Amino acid sequence: MRLGTYLGCLTATSLRNHQTQLRTAQTGYSPPPGLAAVQPGFAAIRCNGEIGCWANSRSADKASIVKELADLARKCSIMASVSLEPGVSKVGLLTGKTAIVTGASAPQGIGRAIALRLAQEGASVVVGDIDSTLESNEARRARRELLDELVSEIQARNGRALAVKLDVTLQEEVDACIEKTVLEFGRLDVLVNNAGTLAGSDNFLSTTPDQWESSFRVNILGPMMLSKAAIPEMRKIGGGRIINIGSTGSLGAEPGFGAYTAMKHGLVGLSKTLAAEFGADGILCNTVCPGYISTDMHNAANARLAEENHVSLEEIKAQRYANVALRDAGLPVDVANAVAYLAGPQSNYVTGINLPVTGGVPAGI
Ligand SMILES: NC(=O)c1ccc[n+]([C@@H]2O[C@H](COP(=O)([O-])OP(=O)(O)OC[C@H]3O[C@@H](n4cnc5c(N)ncnc54)[C@H](O)[C@@H]3O)[C@@H](O)[C@H]2O)c1
C-alpha cells in the first residue's frame, strides 16, 4: 500500500477564521495555515469544488489514516469528511460534534431517523423522550426501552449515544439534559427540537384552551427552553446549529389542525428570532417543514380524518396524497437528510429559512 494516496475532503465549520483559511486554500494549492501548522507535509488541494487533501501519513493501514485525518480535523476545529473508497464514509461531516434530538423514541418516528442519520455522520447523539402525558407507567417505561434500543443500535454501528429522560415541557429535565450532554461528550453543537404533538388538532369549535395550552407547551415552549439552555454551551465553542421541526402547518393551514397549525407557525417565529439574534455568535437556526411523513403521528391523523369523514383509510390517503406532486407520503429518513444538511458544513451560510420536505405539497391557505 502506498502512503499518501488517500483522498479526504475537509470542509469548514462555522468557525469563521478556519472558513476564511479554507476558502483561500480553495483557490490555490497551498495548505491552509491551520493544517500546515498542525502537521507538516499535509497538503491541501482543490477537488470537486471542495477542499481535498492528501494525507501524507506515516501509517500503513486505512483505519489509522482515517483516524489521523479525523484527529487532525478536530485539532483544527474543522469538520472532516473522509472517503477512502467510493461510497464509504468512514468519518462523517459531523465527526467530533454532539447533537441532541428530542422526541426520539417512536419506532417509526422522525426523531429516531434523525438520531440515526446524525450518528451516521459521526455525531455523538443524545436522544430524549418520555411524554408525561402518556397515561400509564408501562407506556412511559416502553418509551425508555425504545430509547435504550436506539442507543444500542447506534453503538453497534460504532457510534456514540446517550439516552436521557426528557419531557421538553419540564425545565428541570431540559437543564439536566444539557448538563448530561456536556458532561458525557464535552460539548453541544446541534440541537434538534423534534418532539411535537397533535394535541388540539380537531374541528376548531371542539378544541379547548387546555388542549391549546398543552400544544403550546410541547411545540413551542419546549424548543424555547431547550434553545435557551443550549445557546450558552454553543457560544462556548464558537457556534452551533438549532434545527426546529416545523410542518407544512408552519406555512399554511388545512381544516382540523388548529392548535398544531398555530403553534407550528409560532415555531417559525422562534427560529427566525434565534437566527437573527445569535447569528453573530455563529449559531444558525432553521426550520425543517415536513409534509406527509409516514409515522405514527401521521397515521393517527389519517385515521382520525377517515373516521370523521366516514371514508376508509385508503380513501383518505388517496385524497391527501393527490395534492402531493410526488403522489405519496415521505419517509422519516427524508426529513433526517434535510436535518443532516442543516447540521453540517454544507449549510454554513444558511440561517433563518424554512426548508419544506413535502414531496411538493401545497401548504394550504
Ligand atoms: N409525520 C408527519 O407527517 C409530520 C409532518 C409534519 C411535521 N411533523 C413533525 O415532526 C416531528 C416528529 O413527528 P413524528 O411524526 O415522528 O411523530 P411521533 O408521534 O411519531 O413522534 C413524536 C415524538 O415526540 C415525543 N413527545 C411528545 N411530547 C413530548 C414531550 N413533552 N417531551 C418529549 N417528547 C415528547 C413523543 O413521545 C414521540 O416520541 C413533530 O414535531 C411533528 O410535528 C411530522
The ligand as a MOL file (V3000), in Angstrom:
LIG
                    3D

  0  0  0     0  0            999 V3000
M  V30 BEGIN CTAB
M  V30 COUNTS 44 48 0 0 0
M  V30 BEGIN ATOM
M  V30 1 N -45.3010 12.7330 10.4830 0
M  V30 2 C -45.6440 13.7840 9.7960 0
M  V30 3 O -46.3350 13.6820 8.7780 0
M  V30 4 C -45.1970 15.1480 10.2340 0
M  V30 5 C -45.4930 16.2110 9.3790 0
M  V30 6 C -45.1030 17.4810 9.7380 0
M  V30 7 C -44.3790 17.6650 10.8990 0
M  V30 8 N -44.0960 16.6170 11.7290 0 CHG=1
M  V30 9 C -43.3410 16.9330 12.9390 0
M  V30 10 O -42.2460 16.0470 13.0690 0
M  V30 11 C -41.9420 15.8430 14.4510 0
M  V30 12 C -41.8970 14.3480 14.7220 0
M  V30 13 O -43.1550 13.8110 14.4090 0
M  V30 14 P -43.4300 12.2630 14.1620 0
M  V30 15 O -44.3320 12.1660 13.0080 0
M  V30 16 O -42.1630 11.4790 14.1900 0 CHG=-1
M  V30 17 O -44.3140 11.9710 15.4590 0
M  V30 18 P -44.3500 10.8050 16.5210 0
M  V30 19 O -45.6150 10.9740 17.2600 0
M  V30 20 O -44.0410 9.5050 15.8920 0
M  V30 21 O -43.1490 11.2280 17.4550 0
M  V30 22 C -43.2210 12.3420 18.2850 0
M  V30 23 C -42.3360 12.0890 19.4620 0
M  V30 24 O -42.3950 13.2340 20.3130 0
M  V30 25 C -42.4610 12.7490 21.6340 0
M  V30 26 N -43.0250 13.7340 22.5410 0
M  V30 27 C -44.2820 14.2260 22.5850 0
M  V30 28 N -44.4000 15.0700 23.6140 0
M  V30 29 C -43.1910 15.1250 24.2120 0
M  V30 30 C -42.6740 15.8170 25.3230 0
M  V30 31 N -43.4300 16.6080 26.0800 0
M  V30 32 N -41.3710 15.6670 25.6320 0
M  V30 33 C -40.5910 14.8320 24.9120 0
M  V30 34 N -41.0220 14.1390 23.8760 0
M  V30 35 C -42.3090 14.2870 23.5320 0
M  V30 36 C -43.3230 11.5020 21.5630 0
M  V30 37 O -43.1490 10.6720 22.7140 0
M  V30 38 C -42.8060 10.8800 20.2890 0
M  V30 39 O -41.7010 10.0370 20.5140 0
M  V30 40 C -43.0450 16.5610 15.2290 0
M  V30 41 O -42.5760 17.8210 15.6410 0
M  V30 42 C -44.1450 16.7260 14.2110 0
M  V30 43 O -44.9860 17.8190 14.4840 0
M  V30 44 C -44.4950 15.3690 11.4080 0
M  V30 END ATOM
M  V30 BEGIN BOND
M  V30 1 1 1 2
M  V30 2 2 2 3
M  V30 3 1 2 4
M  V30 4 1 4 5
M  V30 5 2 4 44
M  V30 6 2 5 6
M  V30 7 1 6 7
M  V30 8 2 7 8
M  V30 9 1 8 9
M  V30 10 1 8 44
M  V30 11 1 9 10
M  V30 12 1 9 42
M  V30 13 1 10 11
M  V30 14 1 11 12
M  V30 15 1 11 40
M  V30 16 1 12 13
M  V30 17 1 13 14
M  V30 18 2 14 15
M  V30 19 1 14 16
M  V30 20 1 14 17
M  V30 21 1 17 18
M  V30 22 2 18 19
M  V30 23 1 18 20
M  V30 24 1 18 21
M  V30 25 1 21 22
M  V30 26 1 22 23
M  V30 27 1 23 24
M  V30 28 1 23 38
M  V30 29 1 24 25
M  V30 30 1 25 26
M  V30 31 1 25 36
M  V30 32 1 26 27
M  V30 33 1 26 35
M  V30 34 2 27 28
M  V30 35 1 28 29
M  V30 36 1 29 30
M  V30 37 2 29 35
M  V30 38 1 30 31
M  V30 39 2 30 32
M  V30 40 1 32 33
M  V30 41 2 33 34
M  V30 42 1 34 35
M  V30 43 1 36 37
M  V30 44 1 36 38
M  V30 45 1 38 39
M  V30 46 1 40 41
M  V30 47 1 40 42
M  V30 48 1 42 43
M  V30 END BOND
M  V30 END CTAB
M  END
